[in-house]
Structure formats: C-alpha cells, structure tokens
Amino acid sequence: MLMNKFQQNTHLSEIIVLGMGRFILTFFNVIIKMTNSLPVDTFHLLVKFLLLALLFGGCTSEPQQNSVSSIPNKVIQKNVFRILILGDSLTEGYGVSEHQAYPTLLEEKLNQEIAQDHNTTFEVINAGISGSTTSGGVSRIDWLLQSSPNFLVVALGGNDGLRGVPVEETQKNLDRIIQTAKDQKIPTLLAGMKIPPNYGIEYTRKFAQLFQDLATKHQVALLPFLLEGVGGNPSMNLPDRIHPNPAGHQKISETVFKSLISHLPKN
C-alpha cells in the first residue's frame, strides 16, 4: 500500500545516509592526515568547501525524493475505491507485520466479500503513525487527502486520552479533521475510543462522549468503539496489554468492516 512504500523508501534513504556518514568520517580522517603540514587558514578553507559541497548535495536530492516518495499518489484508477484510515499505532500495526494489521485485513475482506457487488476494487491506505495524536492528525490531513480517497476513517484520540489532553482540545482537533474532509465532499466514519479512568470519572465520561457529539454535529457515521472485544482482553493483545496482537487486529478488521459497509455507496 502507499504508506508502506513510503516507509520502505524512507528505510532505504536511512541506509544510504548512514553509508555516506561513514564515508565522510573516513574521508575527513584522511584529509586531516594529509593536511597536517598545511597552514591553518588553508585547512579551514578546505573544510568549509567540503561542508558546502555536502550541504548542496543534500539540498538538491531532497526535493526529488519528496516528489517521488512523499507526495501521495494522485493517479485515479478506474473502479478503485480508496479508503484512507487516519490513525495511530493501533492502525499502523505496532508489534505485528504489515499483513497482520487491520487495514490490510480490511482491504482483503472488502475485496473478497463485497467488491463484486460494488463493481469495484477496494484499496485501503494505512495512514497510521505510532504515537500520533489528534493534533498530529490535523497537521497531516491536508497532505493525506492529496491521495484522493473516496472515504475517510478517523481512528485517532487514544493517545490524547492516555496523555490527559484536555477533552476540548481533542474535540476541536477531530472537528477540524472531519470538516476538512467534508469540505472536499469525502464521507467519513469516526471511530470512537474509550480510556481507563486514570484521569478521573468525569474526564473519562467526557472523552467517550466527544465522539458521539462530533458524529451528531457533522452527521457522519460513528463506530462506537474501535477496540470492541479487544480492549482489556489479554488474549487479543500483545504483552504490553495496549496494542492488539494478530488475533486482535483480525477482530478490529471485522468490527470496522461491519460498520463501514452500510455507509459505502452502492453502484
């Protein structure tokens, strides 16, 4: 999928940069040995020249990488229905493989069970990033919508709740994300989250309620709880008891599928 290709390209870039770093360190050691007899001013000019060459080399390559790897694919394929899932580590698939994460499972289930009825092929874009909060979602949504999705699933808020972010701030951020999609006429499914009462009963209640309030305000579909049957169930989670294991991701994919299919347009 698109985001996975980007992650692979980023990993390749990291390897290249590390290799260049080792080469530069070795090169500078050689230069230092060769220039021990040079005047200090001459040595300083040589170092400045090398640093400038490195700087301009990095600047010329970065825009090219962004134009290929970082900008979402805008190519619209015939009979392809794109679903963008904006989320955090739960969506990214922390602790499991790409193929075990619920976005991949959801794509497979959609194509196996309803693609023929809708006369289309479904593509699910995994836009989950570990640690992401609703404020991070606000900063990413405009760029992500350049991928021209047909449908948006918003699965953010869990990290806000675990960090005690004011409910009003979380609600404001999700409001902006949903409104941005509405402005582009992209239908949205809002996935609700629940948190343990670490910050008191009142905070926990207001946090759970904000998803219903936003769904009502914007008249968007609501999945009451993304982790239904998974949260708090040891058999569905990794040893950290926070992130779903493969069985948990399978359950989430089924939950999202059941909520999603009734809101997909029919041909």
C-alpha positions in Angstrom: 0.0 0.0 0.0 1.0 3.6 -0.5 2.2 4.4 3.1 4.1 1.2 3.2 6.0 2.0 0.0 6.9 5.4 1.6 8.2 3.6 4.7 10.3 1.3 2.6 11.8 4.2 0.7 12.5 6.0 4.0 14.3 3.0 5.3 16.4 2.8 2.1 17.3 6.5 2.5 18.4 5.9 6.1 20.8 3.2 4.9 22.2 5.5 2.2 22.7 8.3 4.7 24.4 6.1 7.2 26.7 4.8 4.5 27.5 8.4 3.4 28.2 9.3 7.0 30.8 6.5 7.4 32.4 7.5 4.1 32.6 11.2 5.2 34.2 10.3 8.5 36.9 8.2 6.8 37.5 10.9 4.2 38.0 13.6 6.8 40.5 11.4 8.7 42.5 11.0 5.5 42.3 14.8 4.8 43.4 15.6 8.4 46.5 13.4 8.0 47.3 14.9 4.6 46.9 18.5 5.7 48.9 18.4 8.9 51.6 20.4 7.2 49.2 23.0 5.6 48.7 26.5 7.1 45.7 26.7 9.4 43.8 29.2 7.1 44.2 26.9 4.1 42.9 23.9 6.1 39.9 25.9 7.3 39.0 26.9 3.7 39.2 23.2 2.6 36.9 22.1 5.4 34.4 24.9 4.5 34.4 23.8 0.8 33.7 20.2 1.7 30.9 21.2 4.0 29.3 23.4 1.4 29.5 20.6 -1.2 27.8 18.2 1.2 25.1 20.8 2.0 24.2 21.5 -1.6 24.3 17.8 -2.4 21.7 17.1 0.3 19.5 20.0 -0.8 19.4 19.0 -4.4 18.4 15.4 -3.6 15.7 16.1 -1.0 13.0 17.7 -3.2 13.4 14.9 -5.8 12.8 12.3 -3.1 9.7 14.2 -1.9 8.3 14.4 -5.4 8.5 10.7 -5.8 8.1 9.1 -2.4 6.4 11.6 0.0 3.6 13.1 -2.1 0.5 10.9 -2.1 -0.3 9.1 -5.3 -2.9 11.1 -7.2 -3.4 8.7 -10.1 -7.1 7.7 -10.1 -7.6 4.2 -11.3 -10.9 3.2 -12.9 -13.2 1.3 -10.5 -10.9 1.6 -7.5 -12.4 2.8 -4.2 -9.9 4.2 -1.8 -10.4 4.2 1.9 -7.9 6.3 3.9 -7.5 5.4 7.6 -6.0 8.2 9.7 -4.8 6.7 12.9 -2.1 5.9 15.4 -0.1 2.8 16.4 -3.4 0.8 16.5 -3.8 1.5 12.8 -0.1 1.3 11.9 0.1 -2.2 13.3 2.6 -1.7 16.1 4.1 -5.1 17.1 2.7 -7.1 14.2 3.6 -7.4 10.5 2.1 -5.3 7.8 -0.1 -8.2 6.6 -1.5 -8.8 10.1 -2.5 -5.2 10.7 -6.3 -4.5 10.5 -6.1 -2.1 7.5 -4.6 -4.9 5.3 -7.1 -7.4 6.6 -9.9 -4.9 6.0 -8.8 -4.4 2.4 -8.7 -8.2 1.9 -12.2 -8.7 3.4 -13.7 -5.9 1.3 -12.3 -7.3 -1.9 -13.3 -10.9 -1.0 -16.9 -10.2 0.2 -18.3 -7.1 -1.5 -16.1 -5.9 -4.3 -18.0 -7.8 -6.9 -21.4 -6.4 -5.7 -20.0 -2.9 -5.9 -18.2 -3.4 -9.2 -15.0 -2.0 -7.8 -11.7 -2.9 -6.2 -11.0 -1.6 -2.7 -7.7 0.0 -1.7 -7.1 0.8 2.0 -4.4 3.4 2.7 -2.8 2.9 6.1 -2.0 6.3 7.5 -1.4 5.2 11.0 1.7 6.5 12.9 2.7 5.3 16.3 2.3 8.0 18.9 0.1 10.2 16.8 -2.4 12.4 18.5 -5.4 14.4 17.1 -3.1 17.4 16.7 -0.8 15.3 14.5 -3.8 14.3 12.5 -4.7 18.0 11.9 -1.2 18.6 10.6 -1.3 15.6 8.2 -4.9 15.6 6.9 -4.4 18.1 4.0 -1.4 16.3 2.7 -3.0 12.8 3.1 -6.1 13.9 1.2 -3.9 14.5 -1.8 -4.2 10.8 -2.3 -7.8 11.4 -3.4 -9.5 8.9 -1.1 -13.2 8.1 -1.7 -13.8 7.6 2.0 -12.1 8.6 5.3 -11.9 6.6 8.6 -10.7 8.7 11.5 -9.2 6.5 14.2 -7.5 9.0 16.5 -7.8 10.1 20.0 -6.5 7.2 22.1 -3.1 8.9 22.7 -4.8 12.1 23.6 -6.8 10.3 26.3 -3.8 8.4 27.7 -1.8 11.7 27.9 -4.6 13.6 29.6 -5.0 16.1 26.7 -8.0 18.4 27.5 -11.1 16.9 26.0 -12.0 20.3 24.4 -8.7 20.3 22.6 -9.1 16.7 21.3 -12.7 17.5 20.2 -11.5 20.7 18.4 -8.8 18.8 16.5 -11.2 16.0 15.4 -13.7 18.6 14.4 -11.1 20.2 12.1 -10.2 16.9 10.5 -13.8 16.0 9.8 -14.6 19.4 8.5 -11.6 19.3 6.1 -12.9 16.0 4.7 -16.4 17.5 4.4 -15.1 20.5 2.5 -13.8 18.0 -0.1 -17.0 16.0 0.0 -15.3 12.9 1.4 -17.6 10.8 3.5 -16.2 9.9 6.9 -16.5 7.2 9.6 -15.4 8.3 13.0 -14.1 5.5 15.2 -14.8 6.1 18.9 -12.3 5.4 21.7 -12.5 4.6 25.4 -9.8 5.0 28.0 -9.3 3.7 31.6 -10.3 6.2 34.4 -6.7 7.3 35.1 -7.7 11.0 35.0 -11.0 10.6 36.9 -14.5 9.5 36.1 -15.6 12.9 34.7 -12.7 13.1 32.2 -13.3 9.5 31.1 -17.0 10.2 30.6 -16.4 13.5 28.6 -13.8 11.8 26.5 -16.1 8.9 25.4 -19.0 11.4 24.8 -17.0 13.7 22.4 -17.1 11.1 19.6 -20.9 10.9 19.7 -21.1 14.7 19.8 -18.9 15.1 16.8 -20.8 12.5 14.8 -24.1 14.2 15.6 -22.7 17.7 14.7 -21.3 16.7 11.4 -23.8 14.0 10.5 -21.1 11.4 9.9 -21.1 7.7 10.6 -19.9 6.6 14.1 -18.2 3.3 15.1 -18.8 3.5 18.9 -15.6 1.7 20.0 -12.7 0.7 17.7 -11.4 -1.8 20.2 -14.7 -3.6 20.8 -13.9 -7.1 22.1 -10.2 -6.3 22.0 -9.5 -3.6 24.6 -8.8 -5.2 28.0 -8.8 -8.7 26.6 -5.4 -10.3 27.3 -5.9 -12.9 24.5 -6.3 -10.2 22.0 -3.3 -8.0 22.9 0.5 -8.1 23.0 2.2 -8.4 26.4 2.1 -4.6 26.8 -1.7 -5.0 27.1 -2.2 -1.9 25.0 -1.6 -2.9 21.4 -3.5 -5.7 19.6 -1.9 -8.9 18.6 -2.7 -10.6 15.3 -6.0 -12.0 16.7 -6.9 -8.6 18.0 -6.3 -7.0 14.6 -8.5 -9.6 13.0 -11.3 -8.7 15.4 -10.8 -4.9 14.7 -11.0 -5.5 10.9 -14.3 -7.3 11.4 -15.6 -4.5 13.6 -14.6 -1.8 11.1 -16.0 -3.9 8.2 -19.4 -4.3 9.7 -19.6 -0.6 10.5 -18.2 0.5 7.2 -20.2 -1.5 4.6 -23.5 0.1 5.4 -22.0 3.5 4.6 -20.3 2.7 1.3 -22.0 4.0 -1.8 -23.6 1.3 -4.0 -23.3 1.3 -7.7 
